[in-house]
Amino acid sequence: MIEVKINYQGNDIISFQVKGHAGFAPAGQDIYCAGVSAVAQTALLGLSINLSIQPEYQVEEGWLQCRLPEGLDQEDMEKAQIILSTMEAGMLAMQEAYCNFIKLEVRRS
């Protein structure tokens, strides 16, 4: 099971984590892992390209964690929210279609 956690602070997404494997096919051939990985890594890439301060992140086998940096101005925060809410929509759509392989958890504080 792939577990995706999206963390909000107020109305803003401030971080996300993706961990695990779908187990549908061998490593490197699993379409569910590939789909989730593509969405998560594209969000990370979008943040890295579009924000003036780089996001904090860690990527390992079966693990990706990303957190927005402290001190983003309003313009950067708006860009980040567009990128991250689009990622959330993609993850939600995949969970709805493939609930046996992908679990999405949204945490609000």
Rosetta silent file (secondary structure, phi, psi, omega in degrees, C-alpha in Angstrom):
SEQUENCE: MIEVKINYQGNDIISFQVKGHAGFAPAGQDIYCAGVSAVAQTALLGLSINLSIQPEYQVEEGWLQCRLPEGLDQEDMEKAQIILSTMEAGMLAMQEAYCNFIKLEVRRS
SCORE:     score description
SCORE:     0.000 S_00000001
   1 L     0.000  133.058  173.614    0.000    0.000    0.000 S_00000001
   2 E   -91.660  127.412  178.877    1.242    3.466   -0.886 S_00000001
   3 E  -109.407  125.415  178.441    0.485    5.973    1.870 S_00000001
   4 E  -116.774  126.427  177.428    0.230    9.653    1.004 S_00000001
   5 E  -120.559  128.775  177.802   -0.077   12.223    3.800 S_00000001
   6 E  -118.084  126.063 -174.729   -0.829   15.859    3.118 S_00000001
   7 E  -110.885  125.542  177.806   -0.463   18.284    6.014 S_00000001
   8 E  -104.127  149.692  165.768   -2.315   21.573    6.266 S_00000001
   9 E  -125.691  109.943 -170.648   -1.726   24.494    8.574 S_00000001
  10 L    64.964 -125.818 -179.844   -4.891   26.527    8.472 S_00000001
  11 L   -95.273    1.984 -173.957   -5.904   26.672    4.807 S_00000001
  12 E  -107.908  135.625  170.553   -2.415   26.052    3.450 S_00000001
  13 E   -74.342  127.362 -178.656   -0.701   22.796    2.573 S_00000001
  14 E  -113.006  -18.553  179.271    2.693   22.942    4.286 S_00000001
  15 E  -163.152  164.701  172.861    4.071   19.440    3.659 S_00000001
  16 E  -150.687  154.812  176.551    3.476   16.026    2.184 S_00000001
  17 E  -135.510  143.879  174.302    4.915   12.536    2.503 S_00000001
  18 E  -130.512  127.695  178.338    4.686    9.516    0.246 S_00000001
  19 E  -145.249  154.975  175.225    5.840    6.118    1.448 S_00000001
  20 L    97.752 -177.868  179.389    5.533    2.473    0.602 S_00000001
  21 L  -133.751  148.407 -179.045    4.932    0.397   -2.470 S_00000001
  22 L   -71.085  -33.813 -178.693    1.699   -0.716   -4.093 S_00000001
  23 L    76.344   14.692 -179.638    2.855   -4.294   -4.490 S_00000001
  24 L   -76.099  -37.149 -177.381    0.960   -4.669   -7.760 S_00000001
  25 L  -146.746  169.630  178.256    4.044   -5.586   -9.802 S_00000001
  26 L   -59.217  154.642  178.314    7.810   -5.941   -9.309 S_00000001
  27 L   -51.831  135.613 -178.734    9.817   -2.806   -8.524 S_00000001
  28 L    89.267  -10.020 -179.096   10.276   -0.717  -11.645 S_00000001
  29 L  -125.045    1.917 -174.461    7.169   -2.177  -13.290 S_00000001
  30 L   -85.171  113.061 -176.399    4.418   -1.103  -10.887 S_00000001
  31 H   -67.475  -30.863  179.798    2.082    1.360  -12.600 S_00000001
  32 H   -70.512  -44.634  176.217    0.549    2.543   -9.319 S_00000001
  33 H   -61.260  -41.684 -179.335    3.943    3.348   -7.797 S_00000001
  34 H   -63.555  -42.095 -179.408    4.958    5.074  -11.013 S_00000001
  35 H   -64.818  -48.134  179.354    1.825    7.222  -11.078 S_00000001
  36 H   -63.635  -43.872  179.676    2.086    8.340   -7.447 S_00000001
  37 H   -61.006  -42.754 -179.917    5.819    8.925   -7.799 S_00000001
  38 H   -62.615  -43.659 -179.848    5.349   11.027  -10.927 S_00000001
  39 H   -65.740  -46.421 -178.236    2.749   13.256   -9.283 S_00000001
  40 H   -65.507  -44.742 -178.218    4.779   13.717   -6.077 S_00000001
  41 H   -70.928  -30.617  175.436    8.077   14.344   -7.844 S_00000001
  42 H   -67.338  -39.572  176.311    6.448   16.761  -10.285 S_00000001
  43 H   -62.006  -45.775  178.281    5.067   18.745   -7.326 S_00000001
  44 H   -60.279  -44.635  178.345    8.539   18.830   -5.749 S_00000001
  45 H   -62.244  -43.805  178.313   10.069   19.923   -9.053 S_00000001
  46 H   -59.990  -42.195  176.935    7.410   22.619   -9.497 S_00000001
  47 H   -64.021  -45.221 -177.862    8.129   23.988   -6.015 S_00000001
  48 H   -61.913  -37.650 -178.034   11.883   23.918   -6.626 S_00000001
  49 H   -77.947  -36.913 -168.460   11.561   25.795   -9.924 S_00000001
  50 H   -99.751  -12.319 -179.174    8.943   28.356   -8.920 S_00000001
  51 L   -99.630  147.967  179.266    9.768   29.368   -5.343 S_00000001
  52 L   -76.225  -20.086  176.256   12.475   31.832   -4.374 S_00000001
  53 L  -118.715  128.763 -176.227   13.370   29.633   -1.351 S_00000001
  54 L   -67.359  141.515  175.357   13.908   25.918   -1.985 S_00000001
  55 L   -68.945  155.716  173.858   11.571   23.437   -0.261 S_00000001
  56 E   -86.963  131.108 -178.108   13.009   21.069    2.310 S_00000001
  57 E  -151.538  160.851  175.993   12.847   17.504    1.013 S_00000001
  58 E  -142.856  131.395  178.927   14.154   13.989    1.373 S_00000001
  59 E  -128.170  127.256  175.151   13.927   11.257   -1.259 S_00000001
  60 E  -140.339  175.620  176.501   14.824    7.618   -0.667 S_00000001
  61 L   -58.199  118.705  177.600   13.635    4.277   -2.015 S_00000001
  62 L    72.731   18.306 -175.896    9.896    4.166   -1.309 S_00000001
  63 E  -152.263  129.744  171.586    9.939    7.515    0.514 S_00000001
  64 E  -141.063  129.906  177.548    9.515   11.160   -0.418 S_00000001
  65 E  -131.543  136.503 -178.769    8.970   13.950    2.079 S_00000001
  66 E  -141.233  135.956  178.009    8.611   17.637    1.249 S_00000001
  67 E  -134.105  137.284  174.813    8.017   20.672    3.465 S_00000001
  68 L   -66.890  142.711  178.895    7.600   24.292    2.499 S_00000001
  69 L   -74.793  157.112  173.891   10.370   26.465    3.901 S_00000001
  70 L   -68.869  152.292  171.379    9.750   29.104    6.549 S_00000001
  71 L    85.000   16.881  176.699    9.596   32.689    5.392 S_00000001
  72 L   -68.984  137.165  174.725    7.785   32.378    2.065 S_00000001
  73 L   -77.620  174.321 -175.109    6.299   35.660    0.912 S_00000001
  74 H   -60.793  -41.094 -178.970    2.670   35.837   -0.195 S_00000001
  75 H   -63.151  -45.335  178.299    3.483   35.401   -3.888 S_00000001
  76 H   -64.819  -39.020  179.831    5.558   32.264   -3.258 S_00000001
  77 H   -64.691  -38.867  177.685    2.907   30.860   -0.908 S_00000001
  78 H   -64.213  -43.184  176.743    0.240   31.342   -3.583 S_00000001
  79 H   -60.687  -45.508 -178.862    2.404   29.558   -6.151 S_00000001
  80 H   -60.623  -40.495 -178.076    3.075   26.745   -3.690 S_00000001
  81 H   -68.652  -34.469  175.936   -0.626   26.292   -2.965 S_00000001
  82 H   -63.818  -46.525 -179.380   -1.485   26.023   -6.658 S_00000001
  83 H   -64.056  -48.607 -174.643    1.179   23.346   -7.119 S_00000001
  84 H   -72.191  -34.660  177.530    0.326   21.450   -3.928 S_00000001
  85 H   -70.582  -32.113  174.575   -3.457   21.581   -4.345 S_00000001
  86 H   -66.278  -42.088  175.896   -3.045   20.226   -7.876 S_00000001
  87 H   -60.080  -44.588  179.665   -0.906   17.403   -6.450 S_00000001
  88 H   -60.031  -42.536  178.867   -3.592   16.729   -3.829 S_00000001
  89 H   -61.642  -41.847  178.062   -6.287   16.539   -6.533 S_00000001
  90 H   -64.299  -43.185  179.374   -4.194   14.033   -8.488 S_00000001
  91 H   -65.433  -40.137  178.442   -3.554   11.884   -5.422 S_00000001
  92 H   -62.906  -43.505  179.206   -7.250   11.965   -4.493 S_00000001
  93 H   -62.903  -40.560  178.646   -8.265   10.879   -7.996 S_00000001
  94 H   -67.384  -39.304  178.334   -5.773    7.997   -7.897 S_00000001
  95 H   -62.892  -43.082 -179.682   -6.983    6.910   -4.461 S_00000001
  96 H   -63.375  -36.256 -178.753  -10.591    6.916   -5.629 S_00000001
  97 H   -82.638  -29.109 -172.002   -9.724    4.820   -8.677 S_00000001
  98 L  -133.934   52.581 -174.041   -7.201    2.484   -7.004 S_00000001
  99 L   -62.814  -17.142  176.989   -8.156    2.336   -3.321 S_00000001
 100 L   -77.768  -10.840 -175.121   -6.595   -1.121   -2.909 S_00000001
 101 L  -122.922  -21.153 -173.988   -3.156    0.339   -3.653 S_00000001
 102 E  -132.078  129.572  176.951   -3.201    4.005   -2.586 S_00000001
 103 E  -122.766  125.028  179.410   -4.308    5.571    0.703 S_00000001
 104 E  -108.344  130.820  176.016   -4.517    9.353    1.078 S_00000001
 105 E  -124.848  128.487  177.203   -4.640   10.985    4.514 S_00000001
 106 E  -109.877  124.574  179.720   -5.173   14.735    4.949 S_00000001
 107 E  -111.746  131.834  179.868   -4.156   16.227    8.283 S_00000001
 108 E  -120.472  136.508  176.027   -5.310   19.667    9.351 S_00000001
 109 L  -132.829    0.000    0.000   -3.975   21.715   12.235 S_00000001
